[in-house]
Amino acid sequence: MPSSPIARELRKIVGSEAVLDRPEDRMIYEYDAGLSTGTPEVIVFPSTTEQVSQIARTASRMNVPLVPRGAGTGLSGGSIPRAGGIVLVFTRMTSILEIDAANRRAVVQPGVVNADLSAAVAQHGLYFAPDPASQRASTIGGNVAENSGGAHTLAHGVTVNHITGLEVVLPDGRVAHMGGKAVDSCGYDLTGLFVGTEGTVAIVTAITVKLTKIAEAVETLLAIFNTVDDAANTVASITSEGITPVALEMLDGKTLRCVEEATHAGYPMDSGAVLLIELEGLREMVTDQADAVRAVCQRHSAREVRRAANDAERQLLWKGRKTAFAALGRLAPAYYTQDGVVPRSHIPKVLRYIESVAQQCKLEIGNIFHAGDGNLHPCILFDMRDPDQVERTHQAGRMILQYCVDAGGTITGEHGVGMEKNELMPLLFTDNDLEVMALVHDAFNPKSIFNPQKLFPTPRSCRETNIVRSSGVPR
Ligand SMILES: Cc1cc2nc3c(=O)[nH]c(=O)nc-3n(C[C@H](O)[C@H](O)[C@H](O)COP(=O)(O)OP(=O)(O)OC[C@H]3O[C@@H](n4cnc5c(N)ncnc54)[C@H](O)[C@@H]3O)c2cc1C
């Protein structure tokens, strides 16, 4: 099959072996961890920032969409080429460029896998705090683009709190640097502005990250409850006592039984829900806090609060949590993970609503989530081969997210807006709010060359129609 003009141009920049355009190769990049699909015309694997810059310039000149992709673990279709064109993958940009242990900084290329960074700096007593459950696969570039969180977000914050500098490539090929190793840089905080933009304004080619000191003591507790309500009520009580665990995760009965069968992490098969609670800091403080947490759990009828006796037990409990999504694959051919956020005190009523949605839509839904952040992850189990189930799955997802917004929350805590939730943005933002975001978008990416048709609702109003006309490519 003859190559397309854009594939020929890309081969001139990166060499033949770093460009794929056979149908069977293009199929592999049609999807990410979400439900959406879209076929790229060509896939390119740059090795340097200079190559990324030339690719961007070529895409702009030829008016071809360019979609950056890390590991493709995003759950909202962010790295799917919705409008076709080029998918730019970072598997050749995986170097840790610098480790500055004295100043607790590292400079990395975007393709570095999250867990690999922590492993590389462990010898200095340091780690990279944002730890999405996908950390063994997801890349730092993807984490920056999605402003990812993780189990330890409750105390440590999300990715934006751990990035002090960026190198980015703009659609016209310009390379720009913002921030650096210092905590505060003068002028506009452009580093913060680029985090969470989901590849729609710039391509990140280098990242300066903050490294965190490994704590003196860590205590991990597994609190076991007979009912989801008791576990959910415990969450708000722990934080209202003034205790901030580094992690406060919940698994409901359906999920934990599945996890236990897959990982043998020690979760009791007959319980209604478990909380995985982690405390860290100075030894004495952690011991006192663990006693206080235990007391709160018991007040809410925990039938048992176990303590991980050593690092191996701790790792096993976490293995259960971090492989929970995969374990749910035992129950159905597919699942659709939602990512709503609600104020912590509303968790019990939202979980009851999710159960009612499951019954109404005749679907099974399991819950594994960052309870301390109020960040829910209802996993809707379904069979993709059944169009009726697919429709009911989408309906259930929309109902849950609408309820989260009505409860004072949002439509995504960490999985991004991508192409699966862009139409829901008006639930949260007014036309004016979206207009301000569009101004930022158009300042950097006026022709929508980078990741088109993502994050913003597709044209609804006169304003948006005008922008589409002026840019030539629908957003
Ligand atoms: C089992 C599982 C568990 C998960 N758990 C969590 C969790 O606990 N917390 C959490 O936050 N997320 C979680 N996620 C979602 C996902 O892993 C994160 O959003 C992650 O940061 C995506 O990284 P990635 O490298 O896979 O990016 P991709 O999925 O490849 O891309 C995500 C977005 O980033 C853009 N992008 C990628 N690289 C760049 C770059 N260099 N420059 C500009 N844009 C770029 C893409 O265009 C896309 O819009 C989970 C996903 C799975 C499948």
The ligand as a Gaussian input file, in Angstrom:
#p B3LYP/6-31G(d) Opt

LIG

0 1
 C       -6.501000       0.643000      35.604000
 C       -6.376000       2.149000      35.548000
 C       -6.249000       2.855000      36.730000
 C       -6.132000       4.255000      36.686000
 N       -5.986000       4.930000      37.870000
 C       -5.843000       6.261000      37.851000
 C       -5.668000       6.974000      39.067000
 O       -5.629000       6.410000      40.163000
 N       -5.522000       8.316000      38.975000
 C       -5.544000       8.963000      37.765000
 O       -5.401000      10.185000      37.748000
 N       -5.726000       8.311000      36.617000
 C       -5.858000       6.983000      36.624000
 N       -6.037000       6.316000      35.444000
 C       -6.118000       7.086000      34.182000
 C       -4.750000       7.249000      33.443000
 O       -3.858000       6.231000      33.802000
 C       -4.124000       8.607000      33.733000
 O       -4.942000       9.636000      33.221000
 C       -2.699000       8.734000      33.145000
 O       -2.115000       9.944000      33.575000
 C       -2.659000       8.695000      31.628000
 O       -1.300000       8.555000      31.255000
 P       -0.888000       7.915000      29.853000
 O        0.579000       7.980000      29.740000
 O       -1.489000       6.578000      29.702000
 O       -1.558000       8.971000      28.877000
 P       -2.489000       8.708000      27.599000
 O       -3.697000       7.953000      28.008000
 O       -1.697000       8.186000      26.497000
 O       -2.904000      10.213000      27.276000
 C       -3.744000      10.931000      28.140000
 C       -3.893000      12.365000      27.596000
 O       -2.659000      13.026000      27.695000
 C       -2.243000      13.520000      26.421000
 N       -0.788000      13.395000      26.419000
 C       -0.056000      12.287000      26.633000
 N        1.244000      12.576000      26.620000
 C        1.340000      13.908000      26.391000
 C        2.422000      14.826000      26.250000
 N        3.697000      14.440000      26.371000
 N        2.153000      16.128000      26.003000
 C        0.863000      16.556000      25.891000
 N       -0.181000      15.736000      26.016000
 C        0.051000      14.431000      26.263000
 C       -2.984000      12.664000      25.414000
 O       -3.185000      13.340000      24.185000
 C       -4.297000      12.430000      26.141000
 O       -5.161000      13.529000      25.966000
 C       -6.163000       4.939000      35.446000
 C       -6.289000       4.220000      34.265000
 C       -6.402000       2.829000      34.307000
 C       -6.538000       2.078000      33.022000

